[in-house]
Amino acid sequence: MSLIYQFSWQRNGGLAWGHGAEIDYSPDGSVHYRNPRTGPGQAVSTWETANHIGRGPFLPFLRVGGDYILRGDADYQPSGSLGIALTFYDRSDAVITNDLYQDLEVAFTVPTGTVRYKVELISLNNNEFTFRSLMLGTAADMAGVTVQSDLQGNRLQVDRPDAQSSQVLVLVASRETVNALPVTRAATTFYWWTDNATRANQQDLMDFAEQRAEQGLLHVQAAGPDTAPLAELLRSRVNEDGGK
Protein backbone atom coordinates (compact mmCIF):
# COMPACT_ATOMS: atom_id res chain seq x y z
CA MET A 1 0.00 0.00 0.00
CA SER A 2 1.28 3.45 -0.93
CA LEU A 3 1.28 6.20 1.68
CA ILE A 4 1.37 9.96 1.62
CA TYR A 5 2.42 11.86 4.72
CA GLN A 6 1.06 14.99 6.33
CA PHE A 7 3.44 17.03 8.48
CA SER A 8 1.78 19.30 11.05
CA TRP A 9 3.40 22.19 12.88
CA GLN A 10 5.82 21.12 15.60
CA ARG A 11 4.67 21.91 19.12
CA ASN A 12 8.14 21.07 20.43
CA GLY A 13 9.55 24.48 21.32
CA GLY A 14 13.06 23.43 20.30
CA LEU A 15 11.96 22.72 16.71
CA ALA A 16 10.20 26.02 15.98
CA TRP A 17 11.73 29.50 15.98
CA GLY A 18 9.94 31.02 18.94
CA HIS A 19 12.17 33.95 19.90
CA GLY A 20 9.82 36.94 19.82
CA ALA A 21 7.10 34.93 18.07
CA GLU A 22 3.34 34.92 18.51
CA ILE A 23 2.01 31.47 17.60
CA ASP A 24 -1.74 30.82 17.57
CA TYR A 25 -3.11 27.30 17.14
CA SER A 26 -6.51 26.83 15.47
CA PRO A 27 -8.95 23.90 15.85
CA ASP A 28 -8.37 22.87 12.22
CA GLY A 29 -4.69 22.23 12.97
CA SER A 30 -3.43 25.38 11.26
CA VAL A 31 -1.00 27.77 12.93
CA HIS A 32 -0.80 31.54 12.61
CA TYR A 33 2.79 32.65 13.07
CA ARG A 34 3.94 36.24 13.56
CA ASN A 35 7.48 37.27 14.41
CA PRO A 36 8.91 40.67 13.43
CA ARG A 37 12.37 39.41 14.49
CA THR A 38 12.48 36.72 11.82
CA GLY A 39 15.21 37.49 9.32
CA PRO A 40 15.83 36.11 5.81
CA GLY A 41 17.02 32.50 5.85
CA GLN A 42 15.69 31.74 9.31
CA ALA A 43 14.21 28.25 9.80
CA VAL A 44 10.87 28.83 11.54
CA SER A 45 9.90 25.16 11.87
CA THR A 46 11.91 21.94 11.54
CA TRP A 47 11.00 18.30 10.97
CA GLU A 48 13.96 16.00 11.44
CA THR A 49 14.48 12.26 11.49
CA ALA A 50 15.48 11.13 14.97
CA ASN A 51 19.25 10.83 15.22
CA HIS A 52 21.47 9.34 17.91
CA ILE A 53 20.02 11.83 20.41
CA GLY A 54 16.64 10.23 19.88
CA ARG A 55 14.68 13.38 19.05
CA GLY A 56 11.46 12.91 17.16
CA PRO A 57 9.35 12.92 15.19
CA PHE A 58 10.21 9.87 13.12
CA LEU A 59 9.98 10.94 9.51
CA PRO A 60 8.95 8.46 6.81
CA PHE A 61 11.58 6.33 5.13
CA LEU A 62 12.58 7.62 1.70
CA ARG A 63 13.96 5.26 -0.93
CA VAL A 64 17.42 6.22 -2.18
CA GLY A 65 17.08 7.25 -5.81
CA GLY A 66 13.32 7.70 -5.42
CA ASP A 67 11.49 10.74 -6.81
CA TYR A 68 9.27 12.63 -4.34
CA ILE A 69 7.20 15.78 -4.07
CA LEU A 70 6.92 17.90 -0.92
CA ARG A 71 4.10 20.44 -1.02
CA GLY A 72 3.31 23.12 1.56
CA ASP A 73 -0.11 24.55 2.33
CA ALA A 74 0.16 28.07 3.75
CA ASP A 75 -1.20 31.60 3.32
CA TYR A 76 1.50 34.26 3.07
CA GLN A 77 2.49 37.47 1.35
CA PRO A 78 4.43 38.41 -0.65
CA SER A 79 4.82 35.49 -3.01
CA GLY A 80 8.17 33.78 -2.65
CA SER A 81 8.69 34.87 0.96
CA LEU A 82 8.53 31.30 2.35
CA GLY A 83 10.64 28.38 1.19
CA ILE A 84 11.74 24.86 2.06
CA ALA A 85 15.20 23.57 2.88
CA LEU A 86 16.07 19.87 2.52
CA THR A 87 19.17 18.37 4.09
CA PHE A 88 20.27 14.76 3.61
CA TYR A 89 22.81 13.01 5.88
CA ASP A 90 24.91 9.89 5.43
CA ARG A 91 25.69 7.13 7.93
CA SER A 92 28.42 9.21 9.61
CA ASP A 93 25.94 12.11 9.96
CA ALA A 94 27.82 14.17 7.39
CA VAL A 95 25.76 16.38 5.06
CA ILE A 96 25.31 14.93 1.57
CA THR A 97 23.26 17.82 0.16
CA ASN A 98 21.66 20.92 1.66
CA ASP A 99 19.33 22.70 -0.76
CA LEU A 100 17.11 25.75 -0.30
CA TYR A 101 14.01 26.05 -2.50
CA GLN A 102 12.28 29.41 -2.85
CA ASP A 103 8.86 27.82 -3.10
CA LEU A 104 6.55 25.58 -1.08
CA GLU A 105 6.43 22.86 -3.72
CA VAL A 106 9.59 20.84 -4.16
CA ALA A 107 10.33 17.90 -6.46
CA PHE A 108 13.47 16.05 -5.43
CA THR A 109 15.41 12.81 -5.76
CA VAL A 110 16.87 11.17 -2.64
CA PRO A 111 20.67 11.17 -3.01
CA THR A 112 22.83 8.06 -2.76
CA GLY A 113 24.03 7.32 0.77
CA THR A 114 21.10 8.95 2.57
CA VAL A 115 20.38 7.59 6.05
CA ARG A 116 18.33 10.44 7.46
CA TYR A 117 17.06 13.85 6.40
CA LYS A 118 15.71 17.16 7.66
CA VAL A 119 12.92 19.42 6.37
CA GLU A 120 12.81 23.10 7.30
CA LEU A 121 10.26 25.82 6.64
CA ILE A 122 12.35 28.88 5.83
CA SER A 123 11.48 32.56 6.10
CA LEU A 124 12.65 34.44 3.03
CA ASN A 125 11.98 37.82 4.59
CA ASN A 126 8.51 36.87 5.85
CA ASN A 127 7.36 37.58 9.41
CA GLU A 128 3.67 36.59 9.34
CA PHE A 129 1.85 33.63 7.77
CA THR A 130 -0.74 30.90 8.34
CA PHE A 131 0.61 27.38 8.02
CA ARG A 132 -1.59 24.29 7.59
CA SER A 133 0.63 21.38 6.56
CA LEU A 134 3.31 19.85 4.40
CA MET A 135 2.38 16.84 2.27
CA LEU A 136 5.04 14.35 1.19
CA GLY A 137 4.70 11.45 -1.23
CA THR A 138 6.21 9.83 -4.26
CA ALA A 139 6.02 11.86 -7.44
CA ALA A 140 3.49 9.36 -8.83
CA ASP A 141 1.22 9.57 -5.77
CA MET A 142 1.35 13.37 -5.51
CA ALA A 143 0.92 14.22 -9.19
CA GLY A 144 -2.07 16.51 -9.68
CA VAL A 145 -3.27 16.09 -6.09
CA THR A 146 -4.99 18.96 -4.25
CA VAL A 147 -5.49 18.98 -0.47
CA GLN A 148 -7.82 20.93 1.79
CA SER A 149 -8.77 20.80 5.47
CA ASP A 150 -12.16 21.52 6.98
CA LEU A 151 -12.53 24.41 9.43
CA GLN A 152 -13.22 22.12 12.40
CA GLY A 153 -10.07 20.08 11.86
CA ASN A 154 -12.01 16.80 11.63
CA ARG A 155 -10.89 15.76 8.18
CA LEU A 156 -8.59 16.19 5.24
CA GLN A 157 -9.83 16.07 1.64
CA VAL A 158 -7.58 14.86 -1.19
CA ASP A 159 -8.76 15.26 -4.78
CA ARG A 160 -7.31 13.51 -7.84
CA PRO A 161 -8.79 15.18 -10.93
CA ASP A 162 -7.76 12.39 -13.32
CA ALA A 163 -8.91 9.52 -11.08
CA GLN A 164 -12.01 7.41 -11.45
CA SER A 165 -15.23 9.02 -10.31
CA SER A 166 -15.60 7.62 -6.79
CA GLN A 167 -15.23 8.67 -3.18
CA VAL A 168 -13.59 7.00 -0.19
CA LEU A 169 -13.79 7.79 3.52
CA VAL A 170 -10.70 6.62 5.42
CA LEU A 171 -10.77 6.49 9.22
CA VAL A 172 -7.32 7.25 10.61
CA ALA A 173 -5.95 7.57 14.11
CA SER A 174 -5.79 10.87 15.98
CA ARG A 175 -3.67 13.62 14.45
CA GLU A 176 0.07 13.47 15.12
CA THR A 177 3.00 15.62 14.00
CA VAL A 178 3.54 13.21 11.09
CA ASN A 179 0.50 11.33 9.79
CA ALA A 180 0.68 8.36 7.40
CA LEU A 181 -2.31 8.32 5.04
CA PRO A 182 -3.05 5.36 2.74
CA VAL A 183 -3.33 6.37 -0.90
CA THR A 184 -6.54 5.56 -2.73
CA ARG A 185 -7.19 5.99 -6.43
CA ALA A 186 -10.57 7.61 -5.89
CA ALA A 187 -11.40 11.01 -7.32
CA THR A 188 -12.00 12.22 -3.74
CA THR A 189 -10.65 10.76 -0.52
CA PHE A 190 -11.65 12.02 2.91
CA TYR A 191 -9.34 11.24 5.84
CA TRP A 192 -11.22 11.56 9.14
CA TRP A 193 -9.28 11.81 12.41
CA THR A 194 -10.88 9.36 14.87
CA ASP A 195 -9.63 11.00 18.05
CA ASN A 196 -11.25 10.72 21.48
CA ALA A 197 -13.76 13.46 20.64
CA THR A 198 -14.95 11.55 17.56
CA ARG A 199 -15.24 8.30 19.51
CA ALA A 200 -17.25 10.03 22.25
CA ASN A 201 -19.57 11.78 19.79
CA GLN A 202 -19.87 10.05 16.44
CA GLN A 203 -22.82 12.06 15.13
CA ASP A 204 -20.81 14.53 13.03
CA LEU A 205 -19.02 11.65 11.34
CA MET A 206 -22.28 9.76 10.78
CA ASP A 207 -23.97 12.82 9.30
CA PHE A 208 -21.03 13.50 7.01
CA ALA A 209 -20.93 9.91 5.74
CA GLU A 210 -24.65 9.91 5.02
CA GLN A 211 -24.42 13.24 3.18
CA ARG A 212 -21.59 11.96 1.00
CA ALA A 213 -23.43 8.67 0.33
CA GLU A 214 -26.35 10.67 -1.05
CA GLN A 215 -23.99 11.94 -3.76
CA GLY A 216 -22.83 8.48 -4.81
CA LEU A 217 -21.35 5.24 -3.57
CA LEU A 218 -19.11 5.86 -0.57
CA HIS A 219 -16.43 3.30 0.29
CA VAL A 220 -15.33 3.25 3.93
CA GLN A 221 -11.89 2.05 5.00
CA ALA A 222 -10.34 1.51 8.42
CA ALA A 223 -6.73 2.68 8.57
CA GLY A 224 -5.87 3.23 12.20
CA PRO A 225 -5.81 1.47 15.57
CA ASP A 226 -9.29 0.33 16.63
CA THR A 227 -11.04 2.01 13.68
CA ALA A 228 -12.47 -1.20 12.18
CA PRO A 229 -15.64 -1.33 14.36
CA LEU A 230 -16.45 2.28 13.56
CA ALA A 231 -15.84 1.67 9.85
CA GLU A 232 -18.22 -1.31 9.94
CA LEU A 233 -20.87 0.80 11.64
CA LEU A 234 -20.54 3.48 8.97
CA ARG A 235 -20.84 0.93 6.19
CA SER A 236 -24.10 -0.30 7.63
CA ARG A 237 -25.42 3.26 7.87
CA VAL A 238 -24.61 4.17 4.26
CA ASN A 239 -25.49 0.72 2.81
CA GLU A 240 -21.92 0.27 1.66
CA ASP A 241 -20.74 -3.26 1.04
CA GLY A 242 -17.18 -2.88 2.24
CA GLY A 243 -15.64 -2.46 -1.19
CA LYS A 244 -12.24 -0.84 -1.44
ZAMARGU-4260 file (C-alpha; in steps of 0.2 Angstrom, whole numbers, plus 5000, padded with zeros to 4 digits):
<rodrens>
0) 5000/5000/5000 | 5006/5017/4995 | 5006/5031/5008 | 5007/5050/5008 | 5012/5059/5024
5) 5005/5075/5032 | 5017/5085/5042 | 5009/5097/5055 | 5017/5111/5064 | 5029/5106/5078
10) 5023/5110/5096 | 5041/5105/5102 | 5048/5122/5107 | 5065/5117/5101 | 5060/5114/5084
15) 5051/5130/5080 | 5059/5148/5080 | 5050/5155/5095 | 5061/5170/5100 | 5049/5185/5099
20) 5036/5175/5090 | 5017/5175/5093 | 5010/5157/5088 | 4991/5154/5088 | 4984/5137/5086
25) 4967/5134/5077 | 4955/5120/5079 | 4958/5114/5061 | 4977/5111/5065 | 4983/5127/5056
30) 4995/5139/5065 | 4996/5158/5063 | 5014/5163/5065 | 5020/5181/5068 | 5037/5186/5072
35) 5045/5203/5067 | 5062/5197/5072 | 5062/5184/5059 | 5076/5187/5047 | 5079/5181/5029
40) 5085/5163/5029 | 5078/5159/5047 | 5071/5141/5049 | 5054/5144/5058 | 5050/5126/5059
45) 5060/5110/5058 | 5055/5091/5055 | 5070/5080/5057 | 5072/5061/5057 | 5077/5056/5075
50) 5096/5054/5076 | 5107/5047/5090 | 5100/5059/5102 | 5083/5051/5099 | 5073/5067/5095
55) 5057/5065/5086 | 5047/5065/5076 | 5051/5049/5066 | 5050/5055/5048 | 5045/5042/5034
60) 5058/5032/5026 | 5063/5038/5008 | 5070/5026/4995 | 5087/5031/4989 | 5085/5036/4971
65) 5067/5039/4973 | 5057/5054/4966 | 5046/5063/4978 | 5036/5079/4980 | 5035/5089/4995
70) 5021/5102/4995 | 5017/5116/5008 | 4999/5123/5012 | 5001/5140/5019 | 4994/5158/5017
75) 5007/5171/5015 | 5012/5187/5007 | 5022/5192/4997 | 5024/5177/4985 | 5041/5169/4987
80) 5043/5174/5005 | 5043/5157/5012 | 5053/5142/5006 | 5059/5124/5010 | 5076/5118/5014
85) 5080/5099/5013 | 5096/5092/5020 | 5101/5074/5018 | 5114/5065/5029 | 5125/5049/5027
90) 5128/5036/5040 | 5142/5046/5048 | 5130/5061/5050 | 5139/5071/5037 | 5129/5082/5025
95) 5127/5075/5008 | 5116/5089/5001 | 5108/5105/5008 | 5097/5113/4996 | 5086/5129/4998
100) 5070/5130/4987 | 5061/5147/4986 | 5044/5139/4984 | 5033/5128/4995 | 5032/5114/4981
105) 5048/5104/4979 | 5052/5089/4968 | 5067/5080/4973 | 5077/5064/4971 | 5084/5056/4987
110) 5103/5056/4985 | 5114/5040/4986 | 5120/5037/5004 | 5105/5045/5013 | 5102/5038/5030
115) 5092/5052/5037 | 5085/5069/5032 | 5079/5086/5038 | 5065/5097/5032 | 5064/5116/5037
120) 5051/5129/5033 | 5062/5144/5029 | 5057/5163/5031 | 5063/5172/5015 | 5060/5189/5023
125) 5043/5184/5029 | 5037/5188/5047 | 5018/5183/5047 | 5009/5168/5039 | 4996/5154/5042
130) 5003/5137/5040 | 4992/5121/5038 | 5003/5107/5033 | 5017/5099/5022 | 5012/5084/5011
135) 5025/5072/5006 | 5023/5057/4994 | 5031/5049/4979 | 5030/5059/4963 | 5017/5047/4956
140) 5006/5048/4971 | 5007/5067/4972 | 5005/5071/4954 | 4990/5083/4952 | 4984/5080/4970
145) 4975/5095/4979 | 4973/5095/4998 | 4961/5105/5009 | 4956/5104/5027 | 4939/5108/5035
150) 4937/5122/5047 | 4934/5111/5062 | 4950/5100/5059 | 4940/5084/5058 | 4946/5079/5041
155) 4957/5081/5026 | 4951/5080/5008 | 4962/5074/4994 | 4956/5076/4976 | 4963/5068/4961
160) 4956/5076/4945 | 4961/5062/4933 | 4955/5048/4945 | 4940/5037/4943 | 4924/5045/4948
165) 4922/5038/4966 | 4924/5043/4984 | 4932/5035/4999 | 4931/5039/5018 | 4947/5033/5027
170) 4946/5032/5046 | 4963/5036/5053 | 4970/5038/5071 | 4971/5054/5080 | 4982/5068/5072
175) 5000/5067/5076 | 5015/5078/5070 | 5018/5066/5055 | 5003/5057/5049 | 5003/5042/5037
180) 4988/5042/5025 | 4985/5027/5014 | 4983/5032/4995 | 4967/5028/4986 | 4964/5030/4968
185) 4947/5038/4971 | 4943/5055/4963 | 4940/5061/4981 | 4947/5054/4997 | 4942/5060/5015
190) 4953/5056/5029 | 4944/5058/5046 | 4954/5059/5062 | 4946/5047/5074 | 4952/5055/5090
195) 4944/5054/5107 | 4931/5067/5103 | 4925/5058/5088 | 4924/5041/5098 | 4914/5050/5111
200) 4902/5059/5099 | 4901/5050/5082 | 4886/5060/5076 | 4896/5073/5065 | 4905/5058/5057
205) 4889/5049/5054 | 4880/5064/5046 | 4895/5068/5035 | 4895/5050/5029 | 4877/5050/5025
210) 4878/5066/5016 | 4892/5060/5005 | 4883/5043/5002 | 4868/5053/4995 | 4880/5060/4981
215) 4886/5042/4976 | 4893/5026/4982 | 4904/5029/4997 | 4918/5017/5001 | 4923/5016/5020
220) 4941/5010/5025 | 4948/5008/5042 | 4966/5013/5043 | 4971/5016/5061 | 4971/5007/5078
225) 4954/5002/5083 | 4945/5010/5068 | 4938/4994/5061 | 4922/4993/5072 | 4918/5011/5068
230) 4921/5008/5049 | 4909/4993/5050 | 4896/5004/5058 | 4897/5017/5045 | 4896/5005/5031
235) 4880/4999/5038 | 4873/5016/5039 | 4877/5021/5021 | 4873/5004/5014 | 4890/5001/5008
240) 4896/4984/5005 | 4914/4986/5011 | 4922/4988/4994 | 4939/4996/4993
</rodrens>
